[in-house]
Amino acid sequence: MPQGSATPLRAATLPEFGGRLATPTYDRSRISSGIVHFGVGGFHRAHQAMYVDRLLERGMAHDWGICGIGILPGDRKMRDVLAEQDGLYTLSTVAPDGTWATRVIGSIIEYRYAPDDPEAVVEKLADPATRIVSLTITEGGYRIGATGEFDADDPAVRADLTGNTPPATVFGLVIEALVRRRSHGVAPFTVLSCDNIEGNGHLARRMFGAFAALRDPELGIWVAQRVHFPNSMVDRITPVTPTTATDEIERRYGLTDRWPVLTEPFAQWVLEDSFGLGRPAFDEVGVQLVDDVAPYELMKLRLLNASHQALCYFGYLSGYRLVHEAARDPAFQRFLMRYMDAEATPTLRTVPGVDLDRYKRTLLERFANPAIGDTIARLCAESSDRIPKWLLPVIRAQLDTGGEIDCAAAVVASWARYAEGVDEQGAPIEVVDRRRDQLIPLARQQREQPTAFLGERSVFGDLIDRPRFVTAYLAALGSLRTKGARATVEDMSH
């Protein structure tokens, strides 16, 4: 298609695209917003907004449209793009064989940038029509302090607590809206975390409750007792939109979308069915509604997330830079499957409605999808936060029961070798970790003192005191030194 001949994506131009890609057949002018969502990024648009769009396409949930809220400086661009495109955007799933399936999503019917008008955002939240306030604000957005409790010393939090300026944080906006609802006799909305955090609903309850209690102890009790905070497990690998995506959408469909979303075909959402003011019929469009999300969280953390760690350090040291390249290596496939089958799976609880063998095979297929373009460096970042949550619990559980730990111990050793900051060819590695200043020197001591890295008890706890683990760890570290990463994976994949 000649440059400049593509049609901009807007409500008025939607009829032009009907023969080229899937577009909403529902009347968006009749949709009202029952969900207010903080953090409209790629993941939200590939996940929750997609599920709501599916319901709308079925003629359901007309009062459950989404009003997006931005609070960060980087959200200005989303404000501008969605305003220009009437809230519309394209969502493309790209299969491992390169097959594209694209749909225009229409479930976001409003968007407000809080710094423009904080009062309007509070009023939107306080409106009785708002029944769910959902969040994808990342772990950092919950203001978790060094002790794991709410960080009341955060400058933005302190400013909101004074009440001298309009609220600027998600806590200030949400709690002010709840105060107004309470004073007017309006029941509180449900606060639904969709962030990739274990026990995200429990965390949200603690953090919002702590902010409310700092403002007024009685208000904190009311929030803890009256507001629903369901847990949820979310899963869909959605990379940052590549710079080439807009051009590709124009080439394929003759459509200009200034911020498209590319993602994988797989999507999963397991949701605790605990809502104070109702919910959309999510179960009609593939969401698993359950009483207890914990078994599903463990499955994801110990199979998907921990397997990413099992792949990334060995992969980087072996010379791979993209996830799908390492995941297509047969030795890595066998190594990951051995870890999942022999070490992670025995530590899981029963996961209702999930075929674990199929789930694990699907994980390998997802990792190997070249269309996602995920980088190994991204998976290697912030390891000191990830490894203790995702992998070390597997090791401890297996040690306690006498189970196999060789693969998991080798993953820890591969991290220790990576943390030295130099690859097998002598090139520097950029170690991205908030504890890098502690960990890199320890990693570099391990040539003379092999257990130096394990001595960081703030990360490893008492694992250095568990002889069976230390033996397996040292064996893998020795192999990394003498044979290299790729040969070590090959040896352990049988």
C-alpha positions as CSV (number, residue, x, y, z in Angstrom):
1,M,0.0,0.0,0.0
2,P,1.4,3.4,-0.9
3,Q,2.8,5.4,2.1
4,G,0.3,7.8,3.5
5,S,-2.7,6.0,2.0
6,A,-3.8,4.1,5.1
7,T,-7.0,5.1,6.9
8,P,-6.7,6.4,10.5
9,L,-8.5,4.2,13.1
10,R,-11.5,6.1,14.5
11,A,-15.1,5.4,15.3
12,A,-16.2,7.1,12.0
13,T,-13.8,5.0,9.9
14,L,-14.7,1.6,11.4
15,P,-17.1,0.6,8.6
16,E,-14.2,0.8,6.2
17,F,-12.3,-2.0,7.8
18,G,-15.1,-4.7,8.1
19,G,-13.8,-6.8,5.2
20,R,-10.1,-6.6,6.3
21,L,-10.1,-7.5,10.0
22,A,-12.5,-8.2,12.9
23,T,-14.2,-5.0,14.2
24,P,-16.9,-4.4,16.9
25,T,-20.4,-5.2,15.8
26,Y,-21.9,-3.7,18.9
27,D,-23.1,-0.1,19.2
28,R,-20.4,1.6,21.3
29,S,-22.6,4.6,21.8
30,R,-24.9,2.4,24.0
31,I,-22.0,1.2,26.3
32,S,-21.6,2.7,29.7
33,S,-18.6,2.3,32.0
34,G,-18.9,0.1,35.0
35,I,-15.2,-0.6,35.3
36,V,-12.5,2.1,36.0
37,H,-9.0,0.8,35.2
38,F,-5.7,2.3,36.4
39,G,-2.7,1.5,34.2
40,V,-3.9,1.1,30.5
41,G,-0.8,-0.4,28.9
42,G,-0.2,-3.3,26.6
43,F,-1.1,-6.0,29.0
44,H,-4.4,-4.5,30.0
45,R,-5.3,-4.0,26.4
46,A,-4.3,-7.6,25.5
47,H,-6.1,-9.1,28.5
48,Q,-8.9,-7.6,30.6
49,A,-10.0,-5.2,27.9
50,M,-10.1,-8.1,25.4
51,Y,-12.3,-10.2,27.7
52,V,-14.7,-7.3,28.1
53,D,-14.8,-6.8,24.3
54,R,-15.7,-10.5,23.9
55,L,-18.6,-10.0,26.2
56,L,-19.8,-6.9,24.4
57,E,-19.6,-8.8,21.1
58,R,-22.0,-11.3,22.5
59,G,-24.5,-8.6,23.4
60,M,-23.6,-8.8,27.1
61,A,-22.1,-6.4,29.6
62,H,-23.4,-3.1,28.1
63,D,-23.0,-1.4,31.5
64,W,-19.5,-2.9,32.0
65,G,-17.5,-0.8,29.5
66,I,-14.0,0.5,30.7
67,C,-12.9,4.0,31.7
68,G,-9.1,4.0,31.6
69,I,-7.2,6.2,34.0
70,G,-3.6,7.3,33.7
71,I,-1.5,8.9,36.5
72,L,2.1,8.7,35.4
73,P,3.8,11.2,33.0
74,G,4.2,8.4,30.4
75,D,0.5,8.0,30.3
76,R,0.1,11.2,28.4
77,K,0.8,9.5,25.2
78,M,-1.9,6.9,25.9
79,R,-4.3,9.8,26.6
80,D,-3.5,11.4,23.3
81,V,-3.6,8.2,21.2
82,L,-6.9,6.9,22.7
83,A,-8.5,10.4,22.3
84,E,-7.5,10.6,18.7
85,Q,-8.7,7.0,18.0
86,D,-12.0,7.2,20.1
87,G,-10.6,4.6,22.5
88,L,-10.1,2.0,19.7
89,Y,-6.9,0.0,19.0
90,T,-5.9,-3.1,17.3
91,L,-5.0,-6.3,19.1
92,S,-3.0,-8.8,17.0
93,T,-2.2,-12.3,18.1
94,V,0.8,-13.8,16.3
95,A,1.2,-17.6,16.4
96,P,4.5,-19.5,16.3
97,D,4.0,-20.2,12.6
98,G,3.7,-16.5,11.9
99,T,-0.1,-16.5,11.4
100,W,-1.7,-13.1,12.4
101,A,-5.2,-12.6,13.8
102,T,-6.2,-9.0,14.3
103,R,-9.2,-7.4,15.9
104,V,-10.2,-3.8,16.7
105,I,-11.0,-3.7,20.4
106,G,-13.8,-1.3,21.5
107,S,-14.3,-1.9,25.2
108,I,-12.4,1.2,26.4
109,I,-15.0,3.9,26.0
110,E,-13.4,6.7,28.1
111,Y,-9.9,7.7,29.2
112,R,-8.9,10.3,31.7
113,Y,-5.4,11.5,32.6
114,A,-5.6,12.2,36.3
115,P,-3.1,15.1,36.4
116,D,-5.4,17.0,34.0
117,D,-8.3,16.9,36.4
118,P,-8.0,14.9,39.6
119,E,-11.4,16.0,40.8
120,A,-13.1,14.5,37.7
121,V,-11.3,11.2,38.3
122,V,-12.5,11.1,41.9
123,E,-16.0,11.9,40.8
124,K,-15.9,9.1,38.2
125,L,-14.7,6.7,40.9
126,A,-17.4,7.9,43.3
127,D,-20.2,7.6,40.8
128,P,-22.5,4.7,41.8
129,A,-22.2,3.3,38.2
130,T,-18.6,2.5,38.9
131,R,-18.6,-1.0,40.5
132,I,-15.1,-2.3,39.8
133,V,-11.9,-0.4,40.0
134,S,-9.1,-2.6,38.5
135,L,-5.4,-2.2,38.5
136,T,-2.3,-3.0,36.4
137,I,0.2,-0.7,38.1
138,T,3.1,-3.1,38.5
139,E,4.5,-4.3,41.8
140,G,6.2,-0.9,42.3
141,G,2.8,0.9,42.1
142,Y,1.7,-0.7,45.4
143,R,4.4,1.3,47.4
144,I,5.8,-1.7,49.2
145,G,8.5,-0.6,51.6
146,A,11.7,-2.4,52.6
147,T,9.9,-4.3,55.4
148,G,7.2,-5.5,53.0
149,E,4.6,-3.1,54.6
150,F,3.1,0.1,53.1
151,D,5.7,2.8,52.5
152,A,4.1,5.8,54.3
153,D,7.3,7.8,53.8
154,D,6.9,7.9,50.0
155,P,6.8,11.6,49.1
156,A,3.8,11.3,46.8
157,V,1.9,9.3,49.5
158,R,2.8,11.8,52.2
159,A,1.5,14.7,49.9
160,D,-1.8,12.9,49.4
161,L,-2.2,12.3,53.1
162,T,-1.9,16.0,53.9
163,G,-4.9,16.8,51.9
164,N,-3.4,20.1,50.9
165,T,-3.3,19.3,47.2
166,P,-5.6,17.2,44.9
167,P,-4.8,13.5,45.2
168,A,-2.2,12.3,42.8
169,T,-1.5,8.7,43.6
170,V,-3.8,5.7,43.0
171,F,-4.2,5.5,46.8
172,G,-5.2,9.1,47.2
173,L,-7.7,8.9,44.3
174,V,-9.3,5.6,45.3
175,I,-9.6,6.3,49.0
176,E,-11.0,9.8,48.5
177,A,-13.7,8.3,46.2
178,L,-14.5,5.6,48.8
179,V,-14.8,8.4,51.5
180,R,-17.4,10.2,49.3
181,R,-19.3,7.0,48.5
182,R,-19.4,6.2,52.2
183,S,-20.7,9.6,53.2
184,H,-23.4,9.4,50.5
185,G,-24.5,5.9,51.5
186,V,-23.1,4.4,48.2
187,A,-21.7,0.9,48.6
188,P,-18.0,0.6,47.9
189,F,-16.7,-0.7,44.5
190,T,-14.6,-3.8,44.3
191,V,-10.8,-3.2,43.9
192,L,-9.5,-5.8,41.5
193,S,-5.7,-6.2,41.1
194,C,-4.7,-7.7,37.7
195,D,-0.9,-7.4,38.4
196,N,1.4,-10.3,38.2
197,I,1.9,-10.7,42.0
198,E,1.2,-13.7,44.1
199,G,-1.8,-12.9,46.3
200,N,-2.4,-9.6,44.5
201,G,-5.8,-9.1,46.1
202,H,-4.4,-9.7,49.6
203,L,-1.6,-7.2,48.8
204,A,-4.0,-4.6,47.5
205,R,-6.2,-5.0,50.6
206,R,-3.1,-4.4,52.9
207,M,-1.8,-1.4,50.9
208,F,-5.1,0.4,50.4
209,G,-6.2,-0.4,53.9
210,A,-2.9,1.0,55.3
211,F,-3.3,4.3,53.4
212,A,-6.9,4.6,54.6
213,A,-5.9,3.9,58.2
214,L,-3.2,6.6,58.0
215,R,-5.8,9.0,56.8
216,D,-8.4,7.9,59.5
217,P,-8.1,4.7,61.6
218,E,-11.8,4.1,61.5
219,L,-11.8,4.5,57.7
220,G,-9.0,1.8,57.6
221,I,-11.3,-0.6,59.4
222,W,-14.2,0.2,57.1
223,V,-12.1,-0.4,54.0
224,A,-10.8,-3.7,55.4
225,Q,-14.3,-4.9,56.3
226,R,-16.4,-3.6,53.4
227,V,-14.3,-3.4,50.3
228,H,-13.8,-6.6,48.2
229,F,-10.3,-7.3,47.0
230,P,-10.4,-10.5,44.9
231,N,-7.2,-12.3,44.0
232,S,-6.5,-13.1,40.4
233,M,-3.9,-14.9,38.3
234,V,-3.2,-13.3,34.9
235,D,-1.1,-14.7,32.1
236,R,-0.4,-13.5,28.6
237,I,3.1,-12.7,27.3
238,T,2.7,-9.2,25.9
239,P,6.0,-7.5,25.0
240,V,6.4,-3.8,24.6
241,T,4.9,-2.9,21.2
242,P,7.7,-3.0,18.6
243,T,8.4,0.1,16.6
244,T,7.6,-1.7,13.4
245,A,4.1,-2.7,14.5
246,T,2.3,0.4,13.2
247,D,3.9,-0.1,9.8
248,E,3.0,-3.8,9.8
249,I,-0.7,-3.0,10.6
250,E,-0.7,-0.4,7.8
251,R,0.7,-2.9,5.4
252,R,-1.6,-5.7,6.3
253,Y,-4.9,-3.9,6.8
254,G,-4.5,-0.4,5.3
255,L,-5.2,1.0,8.8
256,T,-3.2,3.5,10.9
257,D,-3.1,2.6,14.6
258,R,-0.7,4.8,16.6
259,W,-0.3,2.3,19.4
260,P,-1.3,-1.3,18.4
261,V,-0.8,-4.3,20.7
262,L,0.9,-7.5,19.7
263,T,0.6,-10.6,21.8
264,E,0.6,-14.4,21.9
265,P,-2.5,-16.5,21.2
266,F,-2.5,-17.9,24.8
267,A,-4.4,-16.1,27.5
268,Q,-5.5,-17.1,31.0
269,W,-7.3,-15.4,33.8
270,V,-8.2,-17.1,37.0
271,L,-10.4,-15.0,39.2
272,E,-11.6,-15.3,42.7
273,D,-15.4,-14.9,42.6
274,S,-15.7,-12.2,45.3
275,F,-17.3,-9.0,44.1
276,G,-19.3,-6.5,46.2
277,L,-21.4,-5.0,43.4
278,G,-21.6,-7.7,40.8
279,R,-19.3,-8.4,37.9
280,P,-19.5,-9.1,34.1
281,A,-20.2,-12.7,33.1
282,F,-16.5,-13.3,32.6
283,D,-17.0,-17.1,32.8
284,E,-18.9,-16.9,29.5
285,V,-15.7,-15.8,27.7
286,G,-13.0,-18.2,29.1
287,V,-12.2,-16.7,32.5
288,Q,-12.0,-19.3,35.3
289,L,-14.0,-18.2,38.3
290,V,-12.8,-20.0,41.4
291,D,-13.0,-19.9,45.2
292,D,-9.2,-20.1,45.7
293,V,-6.7,-18.8,43.2
294,A,-3.6,-20.0,45.1
295,P,-3.2,-23.4,43.3
296,Y,-3.2,-21.6,40.0
297,E,-0.7,-19.0,41.2
298,L,1.7,-21.7,42.4
299,M,1.4,-23.4,39.0
300,K,2.3,-20.2,37.1
301,L,5.0,-19.1,39.5
302,R,6.8,-22.4,39.7
303,L,6.3,-23.6,36.1
304,L,6.1,-20.5,33.9
305,N,8.0,-17.9,35.9
306,A,10.7,-20.2,37.3
307,S,11.2,-21.8,33.9
308,H,11.9,-18.4,32.5
309,Q,14.7,-18.2,35.1
310,A,15.9,-21.7,34.2
311,L,16.2,-20.6,30.6
312,C,17.6,-17.0,30.8
313,Y,21.0,-17.2,32.5
314,F,22.0,-20.4,30.8
315,G,20.7,-19.0,27.6
316,Y,22.6,-15.7,27.8
317,L,25.8,-17.5,28.8
318,S,25.3,-19.8,25.8
319,G,25.2,-16.9,23.4
320,Y,21.4,-16.5,23.0
321,R,19.8,-13.1,23.2
322,L,16.2,-13.8,22.3
323,V,14.0,-16.1,24.4
324,H,12.6,-18.0,21.4
325,E,16.1,-18.8,20.2
326,A,17.1,-20.6,23.4
327,A,13.6,-22.2,23.8
328,R,14.0,-23.8,20.3
329,D,17.3,-25.5,21.4
330,P,16.4,-29.2,22.0
331,A,18.8,-29.4,25.0
332,F,17.1,-26.4,26.6
333,Q,13.6,-27.9,26.0
334,R,14.7,-31.2,27.7
335,F,16.2,-29.3,30.6
336,L,13.1,-27.2,31.2
337,M,10.9,-30.2,31.0
338,R,13.0,-32.1,33.4
339,Y,12.9,-29.2,35.9
340,M,9.1,-28.9,35.5
341,D,8.3,-32.6,35.7
342,A,10.8,-33.8,38.4
343,E,11.2,-30.8,40.6
344,A,8.4,-28.2,40.2
345,T,5.3,-30.4,39.7
346,P,5.7,-32.4,42.9
347,T,5.5,-29.1,44.9
348,L,2.2,-28.0,43.4
349,R,-1.3,-28.4,44.8
350,T,-4.1,-30.0,42.8
351,V,-5.1,-27.4,40.1
352,P,-8.7,-27.9,39.2
353,G,-9.6,-27.8,35.5
354,V,-6.0,-27.8,34.3
355,D,-4.2,-30.6,32.5
356,L,-0.7,-30.0,33.8
357,D,1.1,-32.1,31.2
358,R,-0.6,-30.1,28.5
359,Y,0.1,-26.8,30.3
360,K,3.8,-27.6,30.4
361,R,4.0,-28.5,26.7
362,T,2.1,-25.3,25.9
363,L,4.7,-23.3,27.9
364,L,7.5,-24.6,25.8
365,E,5.6,-23.7,22.6
366,R,4.9,-20.2,24.0
367,F,8.5,-19.6,24.9
368,A,9.6,-20.7,21.4
369,N,7.2,-18.2,19.6
370,P,9.5,-16.0,17.5
371,A,6.8,-13.4,17.0
372,I,6.9,-12.3,20.6
373,G,10.5,-11.2,20.3
374,D,11.1,-11.3,24.1
375,T,14.7,-10.7,25.2
376,I,16.7,-12.9,27.5
377,A,18.1,-9.7,29.2
378,R,14.6,-8.8,30.3
379,L,14.2,-12.2,32.0
380,C,17.5,-11.8,33.7
381,A,16.6,-8.5,35.3
382,E,15.8,-8.1,39.0
383,S,16.8,-11.7,39.7
384,S,17.1,-11.1,43.5
385,D,13.4,-10.4,43.6
386,R,12.4,-13.2,41.2
387,I,14.5,-16.2,42.2
388,P,13.4,-16.1,45.9
389,K,9.8,-16.0,45.0
390,W,9.7,-18.4,42.1
391,L,12.5,-20.9,42.4
392,L,13.8,-21.1,46.0
393,P,10.4,-22.3,47.3
394,V,10.7,-25.3,45.0
395,I,14.1,-26.1,46.3
396,R,13.0,-25.9,49.9
397,A,9.9,-28.0,49.3
398,Q,12.0,-30.7,47.5
399,L,14.7,-30.7,50.2
400,D,12.0,-31.2,52.8
401,T,10.5,-34.2,51.0
402,G,13.7,-35.7,49.6
403,G,12.8,-34.8,46.1
404,E,15.1,-34.0,43.2
405,I,16.8,-30.5,43.1
406,D,19.6,-30.8,40.6
407,C,18.0,-28.6,37.9
408,A,16.9,-25.9,40.3
409,A,20.3,-25.8,42.0
410,A,21.9,-25.5,38.6
411,V,19.6,-22.5,37.8
412,V,20.9,-20.8,40.9
413,A,24.5,-21.6,39.9
414,S,23.8,-20.1,36.4
415,W,22.5,-16.9,38.0
416,A,25.7,-16.8,40.2
417,R,27.9,-17.2,37.1
418,Y,25.8,-14.5,35.2
419,A,26.1,-12.1,38.1
420,E,29.9,-12.0,37.7
421,G,29.1,-9.6,34.9
422,V,31.3,-11.2,32.3
423,D,30.2,-13.8,29.7
424,E,32.1,-16.8,28.5
425,Q,33.8,-14.8,25.7
426,G,34.9,-12.2,28.2
427,A,32.4,-9.5,27.1
428,P,30.7,-7.5,29.9
429,I,27.2,-8.3,31.0
430,E,25.0,-5.5,32.2
431,V,23.5,-6.9,35.4
432,V,20.2,-5.2,36.2
433,D,19.3,-5.7,39.8
434,R,18.5,-3.5,42.7
435,R,21.0,-5.5,44.8
436,R,23.7,-5.5,42.1
437,D,26.2,-3.7,44.3
438,Q,26.0,-6.5,46.9
439,L,25.7,-9.5,44.5
440,I,28.3,-8.8,41.8
441,P,31.3,-8.6,44.3
442,L,30.0,-11.9,45.9
443,A,29.8,-13.6,42.5
444,R,33.3,-12.5,41.6
445,Q,34.6,-14.0,44.9
446,Q,33.3,-17.4,44.1
447,R,36.4,-18.5,42.1
448,E,38.3,-18.5,45.3
449,Q,35.3,-19.1,47.7
450,P,32.8,-21.2,45.8
451,T,29.9,-20.6,48.2
452,A,30.4,-16.8,48.5
453,F,27.2,-16.0,46.5
454,L,25.0,-18.3,48.6
455,G,26.2,-16.4,51.7
456,E,23.9,-13.5,51.0
457,R,21.2,-14.6,53.5
458,S,18.9,-11.7,52.6
459,V,18.3,-13.6,49.3
460,F,19.0,-17.3,50.1
461,G,18.2,-17.6,53.8
462,D,19.5,-20.8,55.3
463,L,20.1,-22.7,52.0
464,I,23.9,-22.4,52.5
465,D,23.3,-24.6,55.6
466,R,21.6,-27.3,53.6
467,P,24.4,-29.7,52.5
468,R,22.4,-31.5,49.7
469,F,21.6,-28.2,48.0
470,V,25.2,-26.9,48.4
471,T,26.6,-30.1,46.8
472,A,24.3,-29.8,43.8
473,Y,24.9,-26.1,43.4
474,L,28.7,-26.5,43.5
475,A,28.5,-29.4,41.0
476,A,26.7,-27.1,38.5
477,L,28.9,-24.2,39.2
478,G,32.0,-26.4,38.5
479,S,30.5,-27.6,35.3
480,L,29.8,-24.0,34.2
481,R,33.5,-23.2,34.8
482,T,35.0,-26.3,33.1
483,K,32.5,-27.1,30.4
484,G,30.5,-23.9,29.8
485,A,26.7,-23.2,29.9
486,R,25.6,-25.0,26.8
487,A,27.4,-28.2,27.7
488,T,26.1,-28.1,31.2
489,V,22.5,-27.8,30.0
490,E,23.1,-30.7,27.6
491,D,24.5,-32.8,30.4
492,M,21.5,-32.1,32.6
493,S,18.9,-32.5,30.0
494,H,18.9,-36.3,30.1
